[in-house]
Amino acid sequence: MSRFDISGKVAIVTGGNVGIGVNIAATLLKEGCSVVTCSRRDYDSPPAAEGLDGVEGRIIHMTCDVREPEQIEAVVKRAADEFGSVDILVNNAGGSPGADTSTASPRFFASIIAINLTGVMVFSQKANEIMQKQEDGGVIVNIASVAGLGAAPFMAAYGAAKAGVINVTKTNAAEWGPKVRVNCIAPGLIWTDAASFLAPTEEARAAVSASIPLRRIGDVQEISDVVHFLAAPASRYISGETIVVDGGGRLRGAG
């Protein structure tokens, strides 16, 4: 068996309908997993993405607001009921609009932290309950951000929440091993529709790319590949770690 073989595993991907999340779901499907995706959006049809076609019976799409514990519990329960286990949880749901830290309201801060941190904690709790009872345990991969590793101008609540995700990763890894491994990915700038406002023109994109040692903005597949690695036996002695995927941007102070 390949050290990267995750076929037959059951995965949950939160925020799995757009951007990085939908690519993670497609990658796990291609690698032979059954997948449950969830999002606050209602699904009239499966998300459009290469790799999500022709997999009837192996993917379920659910509506879930990660701020609502009852909805989280329903997603985890359905994954276990439909597919028989919960082997991989990818906590990807999150995001934030920009806001001036000096004027942002307490309600805004609370909402951003609920989406980006509290939802991760509750989803992890519910998945861990099942994983601890499984012979092979399970794997949790949290998607944080380089914003959680340094200053995050105009995104203070988001940066604080992602810093919390990095800490929760370490804490849960310490508490839940050896049955459950918990790791984190901190992406830099990854090209998605949501990130395109940061470089709306070719000139702006070239300028951003020039500030990164690898001289380009990241691709969603480069995050999905690290998720695959962390979910696979190849990473079996890694837990509580945060892998920065930013093209070396932080080496120059970017992010």
C-alpha positions as CSV (number, residue, x, y, z in Angstrom):
1,M,0.0,0.0,0.0
2,S,1.3,3.5,-0.9
3,R,2.2,5.8,1.9
4,F,-0.1,8.3,0.2
5,D,-3.1,5.9,-0.1
6,I,-6.3,7.3,1.5
7,S,-8.7,5.3,-0.6
8,G,-11.8,4.1,1.3
9,K,-11.5,6.8,3.9
10,V,-14.4,9.1,4.8
11,A,-13.7,12.9,4.8
12,I,-15.7,16.0,5.8
13,V,-14.7,19.3,4.2
14,T,-16.2,22.4,5.7
15,G,-16.7,25.3,3.3
16,G,-16.4,22.8,0.5
17,N,-18.4,24.6,-2.2
18,V,-15.9,27.2,-3.4
19,G,-12.3,28.2,-3.7
20,I,-9.8,26.1,-1.7
21,G,-12.5,23.9,-0.1
22,V,-14.1,22.6,-3.3
23,N,-10.6,21.7,-4.7
24,I,-9.8,19.9,-1.4
25,A,-13.0,17.9,-1.8
26,A,-12.3,17.1,-5.4
27,T,-8.7,16.0,-4.5
28,L,-9.9,13.7,-1.8
29,L,-12.5,12.2,-4.1
30,K,-9.9,11.5,-6.8
31,E,-7.8,9.8,-4.1
32,G,-10.7,7.4,-3.4
33,C,-12.4,9.0,-0.3
34,S,-16.1,9.4,0.3
35,V,-16.7,13.0,1.1
36,V,-19.3,15.1,2.9
37,T,-19.0,18.8,2.1
38,C,-20.9,21.6,3.9
39,S,-21.5,25.3,3.5
40,R,-23.9,28.0,4.6
41,R,-25.2,28.0,1.0
42,D,-28.1,25.7,0.0
43,Y,-27.2,23.2,-2.7
44,D,-29.4,22.9,-5.7
45,S,-26.7,20.8,-7.4
46,P,-23.2,19.8,-6.5
47,P,-20.5,22.5,-6.7
48,A,-19.0,22.9,-10.1
49,A,-15.4,21.7,-10.0
50,E,-13.2,19.3,-11.9
51,G,-13.3,16.0,-10.1
52,L,-16.8,16.3,-8.6
53,D,-18.5,14.7,-11.6
54,G,-19.3,11.0,-11.9
55,V,-18.9,10.2,-8.2
56,E,-22.6,9.6,-7.3
57,G,-22.8,7.8,-4.0
58,R,-19.5,9.0,-2.8
59,I,-20.2,12.7,-2.1
60,I,-22.9,14.4,0.0
61,H,-23.5,18.1,0.1
62,M,-25.1,19.6,3.2
63,T,-26.1,23.1,4.4
64,C,-24.3,24.0,7.6
65,D,-23.6,27.2,9.4
66,V,-20.5,26.5,11.5
67,R,-21.8,29.0,14.1
68,E,-24.6,26.5,14.9
69,P,-23.5,23.4,17.0
70,E,-26.6,21.5,16.1
71,Q,-25.9,21.8,12.4
72,I,-22.3,20.7,12.9
73,E,-23.5,17.6,14.8
74,A,-25.9,16.8,12.0
75,V,-23.1,16.9,9.4
76,V,-20.8,14.6,11.4
77,K,-23.6,12.2,12.2
78,R,-24.7,11.9,8.6
79,A,-21.1,11.2,7.4
80,A,-20.9,8.4,10.0
81,D,-24.3,7.0,9.2
82,E,-24.0,7.1,5.4
83,F,-20.4,6.0,5.0
84,G,-19.7,4.2,8.3
85,S,-16.9,6.3,9.7
86,V,-15.3,9.7,10.0
87,D,-11.6,9.4,9.1
88,I,-10.6,12.9,8.0
89,L,-12.0,16.3,8.9
90,V,-10.8,19.3,7.0
91,N,-11.8,22.5,8.8
92,N,-11.7,24.9,5.9
93,A,-14.7,27.2,6.4
94,G,-13.9,30.7,7.2
95,G,-13.1,34.2,5.9
96,S,-13.6,37.8,6.7
97,P,-14.1,41.1,5.0
98,G,-11.6,43.9,5.7
99,A,-12.4,46.2,8.6
100,D,-10.8,49.2,10.3
101,T,-9.7,47.8,13.7
102,S,-10.3,51.2,15.4
103,T,-14.0,51.3,14.5
104,A,-15.1,47.6,14.0
105,S,-17.9,46.7,16.4
106,P,-17.8,44.0,19.1
107,R,-20.6,42.2,17.2
108,F,-18.3,42.1,14.1
109,F,-15.4,40.7,16.1
110,A,-17.7,38.0,17.7
111,S,-19.0,36.9,14.3
112,I,-15.6,36.6,12.7
113,I,-14.3,34.6,15.7
114,A,-17.4,32.3,15.7
115,I,-16.9,31.5,12.0
116,N,-13.1,31.1,12.0
117,L,-12.4,29.7,15.4
118,T,-15.4,28.5,17.4
119,G,-16.7,26.5,14.4
120,V,-13.3,24.7,14.1
121,M,-13.4,23.8,17.8
122,V,-16.9,22.4,17.7
123,F,-16.5,20.5,14.5
124,S,-13.2,19.0,15.9
125,Q,-15.0,18.0,19.1
126,K,-17.8,16.2,17.3
127,A,-15.4,14.4,14.8
128,N,-13.1,13.4,17.7
129,E,-15.9,11.7,19.5
130,I,-16.3,9.3,16.6
131,M,-12.6,9.0,15.8
132,Q,-11.6,8.0,19.3
133,K,-13.9,5.0,19.0
134,Q,-12.5,3.9,15.6
135,E,-9.7,1.3,15.5
136,D,-7.6,3.5,13.1
137,G,-8.6,6.8,14.9
138,G,-8.6,9.7,12.5
139,V,-7.0,12.9,11.2
140,I,-8.0,16.5,11.5
141,V,-6.5,19.2,9.2
142,N,-7.2,22.8,10.1
143,I,-6.9,25.6,7.5
144,A,-5.5,28.7,9.2
145,S,-3.6,31.6,7.5
146,V,-0.4,33.4,7.6
147,A,-2.6,36.2,9.1
148,G,-2.5,34.1,12.3
149,L,1.3,34.2,12.4
150,G,1.9,38.0,12.3
151,A,0.3,41.3,12.0
152,A,-3.0,41.4,10.0
153,P,-3.8,45.0,9.2
154,F,-7.6,45.6,8.7
155,M,-8.2,41.9,9.5
156,A,-7.5,41.9,13.3
157,A,-10.4,39.6,14.2
158,Y,-9.6,37.2,11.4
159,G,-5.9,37.2,12.3
160,A,-6.7,36.6,16.0
161,A,-9.1,33.8,15.1
162,K,-6.5,32.1,12.9
163,A,-3.9,32.4,15.6
164,G,-6.4,30.7,17.8
165,V,-6.8,27.9,15.2
166,I,-3.0,27.3,15.3
167,N,-3.1,27.1,19.1
168,V,-6.1,24.8,19.1
169,T,-4.3,22.5,16.6
170,K,-1.4,22.1,19.1
171,T,-3.7,21.7,22.1
172,N,-6.0,19.1,20.5
173,A,-3.0,17.2,19.1
174,A,-1.7,17.0,22.7
175,E,-5.0,15.9,24.2
176,W,-6.3,13.6,21.5
177,G,-3.3,11.5,20.5
178,P,-2.5,8.8,19.9
179,K,-5.8,8.0,18.2
180,V,-6.2,11.4,16.5
181,R,-3.6,13.4,14.7
182,V,-4.3,17.1,14.4
183,N,-2.3,19.4,12.1
184,C,-2.7,22.8,10.5
185,I,-2.0,24.5,7.1
186,A,-1.3,28.3,7.0
187,P,-1.7,29.4,3.4
188,G,-0.3,32.7,2.1
189,L,-2.0,34.3,-0.9
190,I,-3.8,31.6,-2.9
191,W,-5.5,32.6,-6.1
192,T,-9.3,32.2,-5.7
193,D,-12.2,34.4,-6.6
194,A,-12.3,35.7,-3.0
195,A,-8.6,36.7,-3.2
196,S,-8.7,38.3,-6.6
197,F,-9.6,41.7,-5.1
198,L,-6.0,41.8,-3.7
199,A,-4.6,41.8,-7.2
200,P,-7.4,42.9,-9.6
201,T,-5.1,43.7,-12.6
202,E,-2.3,41.9,-14.3
203,E,0.0,44.7,-13.1
204,A,-1.1,44.2,-9.5
205,R,-0.7,40.5,-9.8
206,A,2.8,40.8,-11.2
207,A,3.7,43.2,-8.3
208,V,2.4,40.8,-5.7
209,S,4.2,37.9,-7.4
210,A,7.5,39.8,-7.4
211,S,7.3,40.1,-3.6
212,I,7.2,36.4,-3.1
213,P,10.5,34.4,-3.3
214,L,8.9,31.8,-5.6
215,R,7.7,34.7,-7.8
216,R,4.1,33.7,-8.1
217,I,0.8,33.5,-6.3
218,G,-0.2,30.1,-5.0
219,D,-2.7,27.7,-6.6
220,V,-5.5,26.0,-4.7
221,Q,-4.2,22.6,-5.7
222,E,-1.0,23.3,-3.7
223,I,-3.1,23.5,-0.5
224,S,-5.0,20.4,-1.4
225,D,-1.8,18.5,-2.0
226,V,-0.7,19.3,1.6
227,V,-4.1,18.2,2.9
228,H,-3.6,14.9,1.1
229,F,-0.1,14.5,2.7
230,L,-1.4,15.3,6.2
231,A,-4.3,12.8,5.8
232,A,-2.1,10.0,4.5
233,P,0.2,7.5,6.3
234,A,3.2,9.3,4.9
235,S,2.7,11.9,7.7
236,R,1.9,9.4,10.4
237,Y,4.5,10.8,12.9
238,I,3.4,14.5,12.4
239,S,0.9,16.0,14.8
240,G,0.4,19.5,16.3
241,E,2.3,21.1,13.5
242,T,1.5,24.1,11.2
243,I,2.8,24.0,7.7
244,V,3.1,27.4,6.0
245,V,2.3,27.3,2.3
246,D,3.1,30.8,1.0
247,G,5.9,30.4,-1.5
248,G,8.4,31.7,1.1
249,G,6.5,35.0,1.3
250,R,7.1,35.4,5.1
251,L,10.8,35.3,4.5
252,R,10.4,38.7,3.0
253,G,7.8,39.9,5.6
254,A,4.8,39.4,3.3
255,G,1.7,38.4,5.2
